[in-house]
Amino acid sequence: MVDAAISLTFTASRAFLSSNAHFAKSVLARYTPSDFIALVEKHHIPYHEKTLGQLFCDRSATGILSMLEAECRDAGVNMFLSTTVKEVRHTTRFVARSAKVEFHAPVLGGCDRWTIDSKNRSNFLRL
């Protein structure tokens, strides 16, 4: 059995990096740990609580990844993995160009080398 952390119960905005100092405060106020737990329960992923309110999957973290992929798919999100962005421009919309395609969107978010190590620790999401 592999434990996988699934909750940010005591997460503070100072734990996130962003050029907008208030971005994480806004996100954390709008999407609470209870919202995430409800999503985990909607997808029938068993979990348990350890010390200090930390919640862990009873099984592998692949359940959480599958849940997030399903939610993205249901919302019509297009994911591009292992894609290098060559250029980003902004006028009235964002334009991000890779070697194969150009993306146009009113907002832009992305990961910078997001990895999970053997202890299920991840590096940061940069927006």
C-alpha positions in Angstrom: 0.0 0.0 0.0 1.3 3.5 -0.9 0.2 6.4 1.2 -0.5 9.6 -0.8 -1.3 12.9 0.8 -4.5 14.4 -0.5 -5.3 17.5 1.6 -3.8 20.9 2.2 -5.7 21.4 5.5 -3.3 23.8 7.1 -1.9 25.4 3.9 -1.2 29.1 4.0 -0.9 31.5 1.0 2.8 32.0 1.8 3.5 28.4 0.7 2.8 29.4 -3.0 4.9 31.4 -5.4 3.2 33.9 -7.7 3.8 37.3 -9.2 0.5 38.3 -7.7 0.9 38.3 -4.0 -2.9 37.9 -3.5 -3.4 35.1 -5.9 -3.0 32.2 -3.5 -5.2 34.0 -0.9 -8.0 34.2 -3.4 -7.7 30.6 -4.5 -7.5 29.2 -0.9 -10.5 31.3 0.1 -12.6 30.0 -2.9 -11.6 26.4 -2.9 -11.2 25.0 0.6 -9.9 21.7 1.9 -13.5 20.6 2.5 -14.1 21.2 -1.2 -11.2 18.9 -2.1 -12.3 16.2 0.3 -15.8 16.3 -1.2 -14.3 15.8 -4.6 -12.3 12.8 -3.4 -15.4 11.3 -1.8 -17.4 11.9 -5.1 -14.8 9.8 -6.9 -15.0 7.1 -4.1 -11.3 7.3 -3.2 -10.8 5.8 0.3 -8.6 7.9 2.6 -7.7 8.2 6.3 -6.4 10.9 8.7 -3.0 10.8 10.3 -1.6 13.3 12.7 -2.2 17.0 12.5 -5.2 16.7 10.1 -3.1 15.2 7.3 -5.2 13.1 5.0 -3.8 10.2 3.0 -5.1 7.9 0.3 -5.6 4.3 1.5 -4.2 3.1 -1.8 -2.0 4.6 -4.5 -1.8 8.3 -5.5 -2.9 7.2 -8.9 -6.5 7.5 -7.7 -6.0 11.2 -7.1 -4.3 11.6 -10.5 -7.2 9.7 -12.2 -9.7 11.9 -10.4 -8.0 15.1 -11.5 -7.7 13.9 -15.1 -11.4 12.9 -15.1 -12.4 16.3 -13.8 -10.3 18.1 -16.4 -11.7 15.9 -19.1 -15.3 16.6 -17.9 -14.5 20.3 -18.0 -13.1 20.2 -21.5 -9.5 20.9 -20.4 -6.8 20.1 -22.9 -3.5 18.9 -21.3 -0.2 19.0 -23.1 2.5 17.1 -21.3 6.2 17.4 -22.0 5.6 20.6 -24.0 8.1 23.4 -24.1 6.7 26.8 -24.4 8.8 28.9 -26.8 7.1 32.3 -26.3 4.3 33.9 -24.4 2.7 37.2 -25.4 -0.2 39.2 -24.0 -2.3 41.9 -25.5 -6.0 41.4 -24.9 -5.5 37.6 -24.6 -2.5 35.4 -23.8 -0.8 33.7 -26.7 1.6 30.8 -25.9 3.6 29.2 -28.7 5.2 25.8 -28.6 7.1 24.0 -31.3 3.9 22.3 -32.5 1.0 24.6 -31.7 -0.1 28.1 -30.7 -2.6 28.5 -27.8 -4.9 31.5 -27.3 -6.7 32.1 -23.9 -7.9 34.9 -21.7 -5.9 33.5 -18.7 -2.8 31.4 -18.5 -1.6 28.9 -15.9 1.1 26.3 -16.0 3.5 24.1 -14.2 7.3 24.5 -14.2 8.9 21.1 -13.8 6.2 19.7 -11.5 7.6 16.4 -10.1 6.8 14.1 -7.2 9.6 12.3 -5.5 9.7 9.0 -3.8 8.3 10.5 -0.6 5.3 12.1 -2.4 6.7 15.6 -2.1 6.2 17.9 -5.0 7.8 21.1 -6.1 5.8 24.3 -6.7 3.2 25.3 -9.3 4.2 28.6 -10.8 1.4 30.9 -12.2 
